Amino acid sequence: MFTRERKRIKLGENKSKGQKVLAKLRYIKIERQKKCFI
């Protein structure tokens, strides 16, 4: 029971980390496109 809960918490942390990384990459892409247009 205990290890299962820990795994679930770790998975949740990894998901939020992945979303943050994706958001950062998306932001960088948008910034690059803006620079190209200017």
N, C-alpha and C positions, 0 to 999 in steps of 0.2 A: 504493500500500500504506500509506504513512505517513498520508496524509490520512484514509483509511478508518478506521485505528485511532483517530485523534483523534476522528473523528465518533462512533465507538462509545463512547469514553470520555465524550464530552459527553452523549450520549444517556443513559448510565448515571447521570451526575450529575443530569441533569434529572429522571430517574425518581425518584431518591431525594429530590430537592427536592420534587417533586410529592407524594410520599407523606408527607413531613414536613408540608407545608401541609394536606393532607387530614386528617392526624391532629390537627393544631391546630384545624381547623374543627370536627372531630367533638367534640373536647374542649370547645370553646366552646359547642357546641350542648347537650352534656350539662349543662354548668354552668348554662346559661340555663334548662333544664328543671327543674333542682334548685331554682333560685331561684323559679320559677313555682309549684312544689309547696309550698314553705315559706310 
